[in-house]
Structure formats: C-alpha cells, structure tokens
Amino acid sequence: MTKPVGAQCNMKCSYCYYLEKESLLHSAPRIMDDVTLEIFIKNYIEAQNGGFAHFIWHGGESFMPGVDFYQKVVDLQYKYANRIEVINSIQTNGTLIDENWCRFLKDNNWLVGVSIDGPQTIHDTYRRNKSGEGTFSKVMKSIELLSRYGIEWNAMAVVNNLNVVKPDEFYDFFCQIGCRYLQFTPVVERITDSGRLASYNQSGILTAESVTPEHWGEFLCRVFDRWVCKDVGRIFVQLFDATLASWLGEAPGLCSMSAVCGHAGVMERNGDIYSCDHFVFPDYLLGNIHKDSLSEIMNGASQSQFANMKTGSLSSKCRQCGFLFACYGECPKNRFVIDSGERQNFLCEGYKKYFVHVRPYMEFMATEYLSNRAPANVMKWHESL
C-alpha cells in the first residue's frame, strides 16, 4: 500500500487513525518525489514472482497529488513492466473526482475504492472536510461520475457506533446506489493518556466511534441475512467472500482473516516502509527504500517476526475455538483484551456470533461450489428453511 502524500488529507474524519501519522513525516516533501517513485516502481515490479504486479495507492487522500503525478506512475510502470501485467487500485474519499480524473482512470483501467459510510445523516456525522462541512453530496456526485464513465468502483465503508446499529438501512443504501462490491471495516481504536492512538503494545480507552462486540456480531448477522436472501452472486461483500473461502479451505484474500499476515506493508511518501497500515508506529518501521531493496525489507527478519505474530500470539481460547480456521484471531491490532493472562481479540464474541449464524449457509454454498452448481441456489435453499 503506497501513500504518495502520506497522511495528508482534505478531510478530517473524526475516527481517522491516520491523520496523526503526519508527525512521523514532518521533514519529508509533501508529495513523493520522482526519485522515490521510480525506485519504488522498479523495486516493486522486480519483487513479483508471479505474472502481475498489483499497485495499491492510498492516503491520506490519494487524489491530492493530481493526475500528472499518476501519469508519471503509469509511464514508469510501462518502462519497467517488461512482460508483467500491471494492475492499479486507488482508494479515495471521493471529494476530488472530476471529468479529467475520470478520463485518466478509464483510459488506464484503474479500479477505484470510494469511502462512504452509508446514508447522508450517518456519513456526514463523521466524514467532514476541514471546514466542518459534510461530504456526502460530493461523494455521491463522484460515484455518479465514475458510473457514467464506466469505471469500476467499490465501496469502502467504515462501520462505527452509528451505522452498526442500523444494519438494514446500511446494506439497503449500498444496494440503492448500485454498489456491486462492498467492503466494510469496524472502528476499533483506543486513545492513550496523552491523547494519541494506542499501538499494539499500549493500553488505552476505546474511542466513542468504536463498535462493541455485541453490536458488531448483530450487524454482521443482519447484513448477511439481507444479502443471502436476494444478492448472492450479484453483490459481492468482501467479508462474506472471505468466510466462504475459509469454509472451502482456500486463502480468504483478507489479511485479517488469514493464518498469517505481513504481506500488506505500507510505504510513506519519503520511502519509509512499515509492517502494516495499522502499525505505522516507530516500533514497526522496517526500513527505507532508498537504503534497501523492497524484497530485502519485506523478507527480512523484522517483517517475518511481525507476520508470525498473528499465529504466535493466539490465546488458548482461540486455539481451541471451532472457528479458528475462519478468522485466526482476526487482526492482531484488536487483541488488547486480557483474559486469563492472554491477549484476546476485542471483537471475538461478535465474530463468533456471526460464524455460528452463517455456518449452515456456508456449508451449503461450499457444497454447491464444489459440485459446480450456481451459488444462487442458496436463495432457494434459504426460502425452504
């Protein structure tokens, strides 16, 4: 995950875990310079051992460098790609998209992730610009523009203390705006006594925007019920896809649900590389691309130790859980509850409720999949229950 402007953003979302990271880059250029960009693109392509290289551009607000910056990206990718297929994805808050952007995105076949939290009353509560104004209207205009140009987009929703208690309204909204690919992630953040976000090794108080395990579990079950009745094979929800993959014994494609993590490093605009987007703290700084190659950094001892932390720090309760195969203790950043002297995931009970609820559906869909039958059969099966 590459952050050309680091934590800089034209918005100030109240639950954002990244804005304070700007303090780590106070002396760096405000936009990734040409030298750093070229070293990264060359290194990243050379580090691939498959037939493609997938670049993920993120922020802060990733559209702030402008179209000209990303045209340089495309030119450099073409220069170093040789016979490797290059794929680009970019995540945005959706407030800066215009027709010029759309022409670039369409011409170069980029996938766009748009951050939107649901209906206007919910979205505008936390997702405001620096003047304190809601951003929903601008985001919706951007989605309409992307759709008009035929650009592939998916929705990235942050589930917070407000929309987590309105799962039906949440899911129906995304259906109504024509979303076919939906990702959502829960807010689970803690604040230290100094007022900064707590890292993995620090204690802290849960923020007001965070979800509770009970609400998270109910939210997942209700959204799943909404989806499974009418939208299997039509709308793709990342977590549900990952859950089904786990039931099939396949890689879930979602690092929080994988047995090991560590492949999703993040690079800041000055070339600093951290273990993970949620671990951009000094303790997890791996190196800088100006000093070492990307392969050396990502395959080094520090990142290997980080990757193994997910399984290595599993509690006894997790190891004995019948759903271990489906989440592997979820993201280590959420393992801050101390139970019998061991770290337990804060959202554990919510996920367990979800897995119990979806188990019969997953077993049915897994059987259908292995029998080469259409996934939509689950709808008829559900109706017969």
Buried (B, 14 or more C-beta within 10 A) or exposed (E): BBBBBBBBBBBBBBBBBBBEBBEBBEEBEBBBBEEBBBBBBBBBBBBBEEEEBEBBBBBBBBBBBEBEBBEBBBEBBEEBBEEBEBBBBBBBBBBBBEEEBBEBBBEBEBBBBBBBBBBBEBBBBBBBBEEEEBBBEBBBBBBEBBEEBEBBBBBBBBBBBBBBBBBEEBBBBBBEBEBBBBBBBBBBBBBEEEEEBBBBEBEBEBBEBBBBBEBBBBBBBBBBBBBBEEBBEEBBBBBBBBBBBBBBEEEBEBBBBBBBBBEBBBBBBBBBBBBBBBBBBEEBBBBBBEEBBBBBBBEBEBBEEBBEBBBEBBBEBBEEBEBBBBBBBBBBBBBBBEEEEBBBBBBBBBBBBBBEBBBEBBEBBBEBBEEEEEBEBBBEBBEEE
